[in-house]
Amino acid sequence: MSILEARAPVTSRGLDRARRTEGGKRQDRSAAHTRRRDRWKVELVLSAVVMALVAWAVRATVDVALTMVAASLVVRHWTGRALVRPGLPRVGVVVRETATPFCLAAVVVATGLWSRADLVAAGAITLAGAAVALVAVAQRRLFPTPQRVVVVGSTVGVAEAATRWARSREVDVVGSLVVDADRPHVPRPRTGLVEGFLDLSKEIEAAELTRADPDMVLVVPGPGIDAECIRRVGWALEGTPASLAVQSHLDGIAPHRLEHTSYAGAGLTHITSSRPARLPMAVKSVLDRVVGALILVAVAPLLGVLILAIRSTSQGPGIFRQIRVGQDGSLFEMYKLRTMATSAEADKASLMAANEGSGVLFKMTADPRVTPLGRVLRKFSLDELPQLVNVVKGEMSLVGPRPALPEEVAQYTSLQRRRLVAKPGLTGLWQVSGRSDLSGEDTIRLDNHYTENWRLTDDVAILARTVNAVLGSKGAY
């Protein structure tokens, strides 16, 4: 008996009221789904309006304006609602799609039908459409709308999916279909979902898959799931609003490192190397030193004032020096503004019983060794400004893994040592994802994800998120 069949008996009046309530909820849910699935239409109209305004602002001729607006909309929105599937489109795709209308304009200019001024206007219109698309992508990633998902897979696969996304803001697992051939002999956990059994010996009906009104049907690879099964599920979903996705076991590998192709009759997924090429790394190194030097010059007066304030409010130097582990295990002296009493290391032994950290990393929410001024500095990460000196010297990067202590690294496993491939950073995924609120395991996981999937554009995004993290002061103590 499923969990839906195990409800307590109700009176006829209560049953009618429950049906009316459920009917109202179903109507509200349906209306919400319609709005969500039609979001691509809103984006299309907004793109057209913005490009039309830009065309008017740059005084583009009617033929240039109509051609560029139409080309941009067709290239970017021809897939319809598939445009707003979870995780899509990627920023790289938006950039590539921007090139097509501009190349079209260049060809027309080359034929002599348009002037160079028309090419400039065409470029402005194309960039306006790209800007709307990029803002839409950012909005979907920063403020995700929960996707109603029906999971298709084995007993274990369905249970794991329901557990994995139980508290997710992005996924609402609303149903499941088990394809185990031995289902009658395998107990299925009660998940509270709209459950069912998918008989692969018969034709798969759309009603079976869409009974819970999903936005997406997710197939989890496992026993009984093969390419034919996935294709049949896709056939059944033709003509329905629900999209089809297959869960990958490549968690931790970013999409930009994956390339799907076929070879010798088999479907392959190529994975690019996790070690970046020399040119992007050289660009990152130059940008680190140049930008780091500019910021250091800009904040030098503030650093001077803070050092004087530290020395006048507590005994000891204004700068704290500590040996940390850098790229490939090299040691360097890291600089910070002193936020603790000079006896902090000696006092740590007496506070070990209150340690909230894991492993060798000592952490306390209300550490008595921190000075009053030090709490303010830590709250807004001002104590880390001297690390700009380390960045300029090439020992650290603006963005990278958290600088680790030697005694911490001594206990690393081979997986944890992967984070030493990159230079430690002034900020990083750990900084924008919770800082001190993160466990040691979460910090290592985020650092490894960064080092394995690094891109220069990711550094820019992390730097932008750092501003919000510092102003929000979450996890700073």
LOBA-849645 format. One record per residue (C-alpha): residue in one letter; residue number from 1; x, y, z. Coordinates in steps of 0.2 Angstrom, whole numbers, always signed. Example, Ala and Ser with C-alpha at 12.3 -4.5 7.8 and 13.67 -1.06 7.14 Angstrom:
REC A 1 +62 -22 +39 $
REC S 2 +68 -5 +36 $
This chain:
REC M 1 +0 +0 +0 $
REC S 2 +7 +17 -5 $
REC I 3 +7 +32 +7 $
REC L 4 -7 +39 -3 $
REC E 5 -18 +24 +0 $
REC A 6 -15 +24 +19 $
REC R 7 -24 +39 +24 $
REC A 8 -37 +39 +38 $
REC P 9 -56 +38 +33 $
REC V 10 -65 +54 +32 $
REC T 11 -84 +59 +31 $
REC S 12 -93 +63 +15 $
REC R 13 -93 +81 +20 $
REC G 14 -75 +81 +24 $
REC L 15 -71 +72 +8 $
REC D 16 -81 +85 -3 $
REC R 17 -71 +99 +6 $
REC A 18 -55 +90 +3 $
REC R 19 -59 +88 -15 $
REC R 20 -63 +106 -17 $
REC T 21 -47 +111 -8 $
REC E 22 -37 +99 -19 $
REC G 23 -45 +105 -34 $
REC G 24 -41 +123 -30 $
REC K 25 -23 +119 -26 $
REC R 26 -22 +110 -43 $
REC Q 27 -29 +125 -52 $
REC D 28 -17 +136 -43 $
REC R 29 -3 +124 -47 $
REC S 30 -7 +123 -65 $
REC A 31 -8 +142 -67 $
REC A 32 +9 +143 -58 $
REC H 33 +16 +130 -70 $
REC T 34 +9 +139 -85 $
REC R 35 +17 +156 -80 $
REC R 36 +34 +147 -77 $
REC R 37 +33 +137 -93 $
REC D 38 +29 +153 -103 $
REC R 39 +43 +163 -95 $
REC W 40 +53 +161 -112 $
REC K 41 +39 +171 -120 $
REC V 42 +41 +185 -108 $
REC E 43 +60 +185 -111 $
REC L 44 +57 +185 -130 $
REC V 45 +45 +200 -129 $
REC L 46 +57 +209 -117 $
REC S 47 +72 +206 -129 $
REC A 48 +62 +213 -144 $
REC V 49 +57 +229 -134 $
REC V 50 +75 +232 -128 $
REC M 51 +82 +229 -145 $
REC A 52 +69 +241 -153 $
REC L 53 +73 +254 -140 $
REC V 54 +92 +253 -144 $
REC A 55 +88 +253 -163 $
REC W 56 +79 +269 -160 $
REC A 57 +92 +277 -149 $
REC V 58 +106 +273 -162 $
REC R 59 +95 +279 -176 $
REC A 60 +96 +263 -186 $
REC T 61 +86 +262 -202 $
REC V 62 +70 +251 -202 $
REC D 63 +78 +237 -213 $
REC V 64 +93 +236 -201 $
REC A 65 +82 +236 -185 $
REC L 66 +70 +223 -192 $
REC T 67 +83 +212 -198 $
REC M 68 +94 +212 -183 $
REC V 69 +79 +210 -171 $
REC A 70 +72 +196 -181 $
REC A 71 +89 +187 -182 $
REC S 72 +93 +189 -164 $
REC L 73 +76 +182 -159 $
REC V 74 +76 +167 -171 $
REC V 75 +93 +162 -166 $
REC R 76 +90 +163 -147 $
REC H 77 +72 +158 -145 $
REC W 78 +68 +146 -159 $
REC T 79 +68 +131 -146 $
REC G 80 +54 +139 -137 $
REC R 81 +51 +133 -119 $
REC A 82 +66 +122 -120 $
REC L 83 +76 +138 -118 $
REC V 84 +72 +139 -100 $
REC R 85 +76 +121 -95 $
REC P 86 +85 +119 -79 $
REC G 87 +104 +124 -81 $
REC L 88 +101 +131 -98 $
REC P 89 +106 +140 -108 $
REC R 90 +124 +142 -103 $
REC V 91 +133 +158 -104 $
REC G 92 +145 +152 -117 $
REC V 93 +130 +147 -128 $
REC V 94 +123 +165 -126 $
REC V 95 +139 +172 -132 $
REC R 96 +140 +161 -147 $
REC E 97 +122 +165 -152 $
REC T 98 +127 +183 -151 $
REC A 99 +140 +181 -165 $
REC T 100 +127 +174 -178 $
REC P 101 +117 +190 -181 $
REC F 102 +133 +201 -180 $
REC C 103 +141 +189 -194 $
REC L 104 +125 +191 -204 $
REC A 105 +126 +210 -203 $
REC A 106 +145 +209 -208 $
REC V 107 +140 +199 -223 $
REC V 108 +127 +212 -229 $
REC V 109 +139 +226 -226 $
REC A 110 +152 +217 -237 $
REC T 111 +140 +216 -251 $
REC G 112 +137 +235 -250 $
REC L 113 +119 +234 -245 $
REC W 114 +123 +242 -228 $
REC S 115 +135 +255 -223 $
REC R 116 +148 +254 -209 $
REC A 117 +137 +265 -199 $
REC D 118 +123 +252 -201 $
REC L 119 +136 +239 -195 $
REC V 120 +139 +249 -179 $
REC A 121 +120 +250 -176 $
REC A 122 +118 +231 -180 $
REC G 123 +131 +227 -167 $
REC A 124 +122 +238 -154 $
REC I 125 +106 +230 -157 $
REC T 126 +114 +212 -156 $
REC L 127 +122 +217 -139 $
REC A 128 +106 +223 -132 $
REC G 129 +98 +206 -135 $
REC A 130 +113 +197 -128 $
REC A 131 +112 +208 -112 $
REC V 132 +94 +203 -109 $
REC A 133 +98 +185 -112 $
REC L 134 +113 +186 -99 $
REC V 135 +102 +195 -86 $
REC A 136 +89 +181 -88 $
REC V 137 +102 +168 -86 $
REC A 138 +109 +176 -70 $
REC Q 139 +91 +178 -64 $
REC R 140 +87 +160 -66 $
REC R 141 +103 +155 -57 $
REC L 142 +102 +167 -43 $
REC F 143 +84 +165 -40 $
REC P 144 +79 +148 -46 $
REC T 145 +61 +143 -48 $
REC P 146 +58 +125 -40 $
REC Q 147 +56 +112 -54 $
REC R 148 +42 +99 -51 $
REC V 149 +51 +83 -55 $
REC V 150 +45 +65 -58 $
REC V 151 +60 +52 -56 $
REC V 152 +60 +37 -66 $
REC G 153 +72 +23 -61 $
REC S 154 +76 +8 -50 $
REC T 155 +70 +7 -32 $
REC V 156 +87 +13 -25 $
REC G 157 +88 +27 -38 $
REC V 158 +71 +34 -34 $
REC A 159 +75 +34 -15 $
REC E 160 +92 +42 -18 $
REC A 161 +84 +56 -28 $
REC A 162 +70 +59 -16 $
REC T 163 +83 +60 -2 $
REC R 164 +96 +70 -12 $
REC W 165 +83 +84 -16 $
REC A 166 +72 +83 +0 $
REC R 167 +77 +101 +6 $
REC S 168 +82 +108 -11 $
REC R 169 +76 +125 -16 $
REC E 170 +78 +121 -35 $
REC V 171 +70 +104 -36 $
REC D 172 +53 +97 -30 $
REC V 173 +52 +79 -32 $
REC V 174 +33 +76 -34 $
REC G 175 +32 +58 -41 $
REC S 176 +41 +42 -45 $
REC L 177 +40 +28 -57 $
REC V 178 +50 +12 -53 $
REC V 179 +55 +1 -67 $
REC D 180 +63 -13 -57 $
REC A 181 +58 -30 -65 $
REC D 182 +58 -38 -48 $
REC R 183 +47 -24 -40 $
REC P 184 +35 -37 -32 $
REC H 185 +49 -44 -22 $
REC V 186 +58 -28 -17 $
REC P 187 +51 -17 -4 $
REC R 188 +50 +1 -9 $
REC P 189 +52 +15 +4 $
REC R 190 +38 +26 +7 $
REC T 191 +43 +43 +0 $
REC G 192 +26 +52 +1 $
REC L 193 +27 +54 -18 $
REC V 194 +14 +50 -32 $
REC E 195 +21 +33 -34 $
REC G 196 +19 +20 -48 $
REC F 197 +27 +6 -58 $
REC L 198 +32 +8 -76 $
REC D 199 +30 -8 -86 $
REC L 200 +43 -8 -99 $
REC S 201 +35 -23 -108 $
REC K 202 +20 -12 -114 $
REC E 203 +20 +5 -123 $
REC I 204 +24 +19 -111 $
REC E 205 +9 +32 -110 $
REC A 206 +11 +50 -107 $
REC A 207 -2 +50 -93 $
REC E 208 +9 +38 -83 $
REC L 209 +24 +51 -84 $
REC T 210 +14 +67 -82 $
REC R 211 +1 +62 -69 $
REC A 212 +9 +73 -56 $
REC D 213 +10 +88 -68 $
REC P 214 +30 +88 -69 $
REC D 215 +41 +101 -77 $
REC M 216 +54 +88 -80 $
REC V 217 +55 +69 -80 $
REC L 218 +72 +64 -73 $
REC V 219 +78 +46 -78 $
REC V 220 +91 +39 -66 $
REC P 221 +103 +26 -73 $
REC G 222 +102 +9 -65 $
REC P 223 +95 -8 -67 $
REC G 224 +82 -9 -81 $
REC I 225 +87 +8 -88 $
REC D 226 +95 +7 -105 $
REC A 227 +95 +18 -121 $
REC E 228 +79 +11 -127 $
REC C 229 +70 +14 -111 $
REC I 230 +76 +33 -112 $
REC R 231 +70 +34 -130 $
REC R 232 +53 +27 -126 $
REC V 233 +51 +39 -111 $
REC G 234 +56 +53 -124 $
REC W 235 +43 +47 -136 $
REC A 236 +29 +47 -123 $
REC L 237 +33 +65 -118 $
REC E 238 +32 +72 -136 $
REC G 239 +19 +85 -136 $
REC T 240 +19 +88 -117 $
REC P 241 +26 +103 -108 $
REC A 242 +37 +91 -98 $
REC S 243 +56 +90 -103 $
REC L 244 +66 +75 -102 $
REC A 245 +83 +74 -93 $
REC V 246 +95 +59 -88 $
REC Q 247 +105 +61 -72 $
REC S 248 +123 +60 -74 $
REC H 249 +136 +51 -62 $
REC L 250 +149 +65 -66 $
REC D 251 +145 +76 -51 $
REC G 252 +159 +88 -47 $
REC I 253 +164 +90 -66 $
REC A 254 +158 +106 -73 $
REC P 255 +148 +106 -89 $
REC H 256 +161 +116 -99 $
REC R 257 +173 +101 -97 $
REC L 258 +161 +89 -105 $
REC E 259 +158 +86 -123 $
REC H 260 +145 +74 -129 $
REC T 261 +149 +65 -146 $
REC S 262 +148 +47 -154 $
REC Y 263 +162 +36 -160 $
REC A 264 +162 +19 -167 $
REC G 265 +143 +18 -164 $
REC A 266 +144 +22 -146 $
REC G 267 +139 +38 -137 $
REC L 268 +154 +46 -128 $
REC T 269 +157 +60 -116 $
REC H 270 +174 +68 -117 $
REC I 271 +181 +76 -102 $
REC T 272 +194 +89 -104 $
REC S 273 +209 +90 -92 $
REC S 274 +207 +98 -75 $
REC R 275 +223 +107 -77 $
REC P 276 +221 +123 -86 $
REC A 277 +231 +128 -102 $
REC R 278 +246 +139 -99 $
REC L 279 +239 +154 -108 $
REC P 280 +224 +156 -96 $
REC M 281 +235 +153 -81 $
REC A 282 +247 +167 -87 $
REC V 283 +233 +179 -89 $
REC K 284 +226 +175 -72 $
REC S 285 +244 +178 -64 $
REC V 286 +246 +195 -73 $
REC L 287 +228 +200 -68 $
REC D 288 +231 +195 -50 $
REC R 289 +247 +205 -48 $
REC V 290 +240 +221 -58 $
REC V 291 +223 +221 -50 $
REC G 292 +230 +217 -33 $
REC A 293 +243 +231 -34 $
REC L 294 +230 +243 -39 $
REC I 295 +218 +238 -24 $
REC L 296 +233 +238 -12 $
REC V 297 +237 +256 -17 $
REC A 298 +219 +261 -15 $
REC V 299 +217 +254 +2 $
REC A 300 +234 +258 +9 $
REC P 301 +228 +274 +19 $
REC L 302 +214 +263 +26 $
REC L 303 +227 +249 +31 $
REC G 304 +238 +263 +39 $
REC V 305 +223 +269 +50 $
REC L 306 +218 +251 +55 $
REC I 307 +236 +246 +60 $
REC L 308 +237 +261 +71 $
REC A 309 +220 +257 +78 $
REC I 310 +225 +239 +82 $
REC R 311 +241 +245 +91 $
REC S 312 +232 +258 +101 $
REC T 313 +218 +247 +107 $
REC S 314 +228 +231 +111 $
REC Q 315 +246 +226 +115 $
REC G 316 +256 +219 +100 $
REC P 317 +260 +222 +82 $
REC G 318 +247 +228 +69 $
REC I 319 +251 +214 +57 $
REC F 320 +250 +195 +61 $
REC R 321 +261 +184 +51 $
REC Q 322 +258 +165 +49 $
REC I 323 +266 +151 +39 $
REC R 324 +253 +144 +26 $
REC V 325 +254 +131 +12 $
REC G 326 +254 +138 -5 $
REC Q 327 +253 +130 -23 $
REC D 328 +260 +113 -25 $
REC G 329 +265 +112 -6 $
REC S 330 +276 +127 -5 $
REC L 331 +277 +137 +11 $
REC F 332 +275 +156 +12 $
REC E 333 +272 +169 +26 $
REC M 334 +254 +176 +25 $
REC Y 335 +250 +193 +32 $
REC K 336 +234 +198 +41 $
REC L 337 +228 +212 +52 $
REC R 338 +230 +206 +70 $
REC T 339 +212 +202 +77 $
REC M 340 +217 +192 +93 $
REC A 341 +227 +195 +108 $
REC T 342 +246 +191 +107 $
REC S 343 +244 +176 +118 $
REC A 344 +231 +168 +106 $
REC E 345 +242 +153 +102 $
REC A 346 +246 +149 +120 $
REC D 347 +228 +151 +125 $
REC K 348 +221 +139 +112 $
REC A 349 +225 +123 +122 $
REC S 350 +214 +128 +136 $
REC L 351 +199 +131 +123 $
REC M 352 +201 +115 +114 $
REC A 353 +186 +108 +123 $
REC A 354 +175 +121 +115 $
REC N 355 +182 +119 +97 $
REC E 356 +168 +119 +84 $
REC G 357 +179 +115 +70 $
REC S 358 +184 +98 +62 $
REC G 359 +201 +90 +61 $
REC V 360 +216 +102 +66 $
REC L 361 +206 +118 +61 $
REC F 362 +201 +127 +77 $
REC K 363 +185 +137 +76 $
REC M 364 +174 +146 +89 $
REC T 365 +159 +156 +86 $
REC A 366 +163 +167 +101 $
REC D 367 +181 +166 +103 $
REC P 368 +187 +175 +119 $
REC R 369 +204 +178 +111 $
REC V 370 +197 +190 +98 $
REC T 371 +198 +208 +102 $
REC P 372 +183 +220 +101 $
REC L 373 +191 +229 +86 $
REC G 374 +196 +212 +79 $
REC R 375 +177 +207 +79 $
REC V 376 +173 +222 +68 $
REC L 377 +188 +218 +56 $
REC R 378 +183 +200 +54 $
REC K 379 +165 +204 +52 $
REC F 380 +169 +214 +36 $
REC S 381 +184 +204 +31 $
REC L 382 +195 +219 +33 $
REC D 383 +208 +208 +42 $
REC E 384 +212 +200 +26 $
REC L 385 +217 +216 +16 $
REC P 386 +236 +213 +20 $
REC Q 387 +235 +197 +10 $
REC L 388 +235 +209 -6 $
REC V 389 +254 +209 -2 $
REC N 390 +255 +190 -4 $
REC V 391 +245 +192 -21 $
REC V 392 +257 +205 -28 $
REC K 393 +272 +194 -23 $
REC G 394 +264 +179 -32 $
REC E 395 +262 +168 -17 $
REC M 396 +243 +170 -17 $
REC S 397 +229 +174 -30 $
REC L 398 +214 +185 -29 $
REC V 399 +203 +170 -30 $
REC G 400 +208 +152 -25 $
REC P 401 +207 +139 -11 $
REC R 402 +208 +144 +7 $
REC P 403 +226 +145 +13 $
REC A 404 +229 +130 +23 $
REC L 405 +240 +127 +38 $
REC P 406 +255 +115 +37 $
REC E 407 +248 +104 +51 $
REC E 408 +232 +103 +42 $
REC V 409 +240 +98 +26 $
REC A 410 +250 +85 +35 $
REC Q 411 +233 +75 +38 $
REC Y 412 +227 +77 +20 $
REC T 413 +221 +62 +10 $
REC S 414 +226 +61 -9 $
REC L 415 +209 +69 -13 $
REC Q 416 +211 +83 -1 $
REC R 417 +229 +87 -8 $
REC R 418 +221 +91 -25 $
REC R 419 +217 +109 -18 $
REC L 420 +235 +112 -17 $
REC V 421 +236 +112 -36 $
REC A 422 +231 +130 -37 $
REC K 423 +237 +146 -28 $
REC P 424 +227 +150 -12 $
REC G 425 +216 +164 -14 $
REC L 426 +211 +180 -5 $
REC T 427 +193 +175 -8 $
REC G 428 +185 +159 -16 $
REC L 429 +170 +148 -16 $
REC W 430 +172 +145 +2 $
REC Q 431 +171 +163 +6 $
REC V 432 +155 +166 -4 $
REC S 433 +147 +150 +2 $
REC G 434 +147 +152 +21 $
REC R 435 +165 +156 +26 $
REC S 436 +167 +150 +44 $
REC D 437 +149 +142 +44 $
REC L 438 +156 +128 +33 $
REC S 439 +163 +112 +39 $
REC G 440 +181 +107 +35 $
REC E 441 +174 +94 +23 $
REC D 442 +163 +107 +14 $
REC T 443 +178 +119 +12 $
REC I 444 +188 +105 +5 $
REC R 445 +174 +100 -7 $
REC L 446 +172 +118 -13 $
REC D 447 +191 +121 -15 $
REC N 448 +192 +105 -26 $
REC H 449 +178 +110 -37 $
REC Y 450 +186 +126 -40 $
REC T 451 +203 +119 -44 $
REC E 452 +196 +105 -55 $
REC N 453 +184 +117 -65 $
REC W 454 +193 +133 -65 $
REC R 455 +189 +147 -78 $
REC L 456 +193 +165 -78 $
REC T 457 +175 +169 -80 $
REC D 458 +172 +160 -63 $
REC D 459 +185 +171 -55 $
REC V 460 +175 +186 -60 $
REC A 461 +159 +179 -54 $
REC I 462 +167 +174 -37 $
REC L 463 +174 +192 -35 $
REC A 464 +157 +199 -38 $
REC R 465 +149 +187 -25 $
REC T 466 +162 +192 -13 $
REC V 467 +156 +209 -11 $
REC N 468 +139 +203 -6 $
REC A 469 +146 +190 +6 $
REC V 470 +157 +203 +15 $
REC L 471 +143 +216 +16 $
REC G 472 +131 +202 +23 $
REC S 473 +144 +196 +35 $
REC K 474 +137 +178 +35 $
REC G 475 +149 +166 +43 $
REC A 476 +161 +179 +48 $
REC Y 477 +168 +177 +66 $
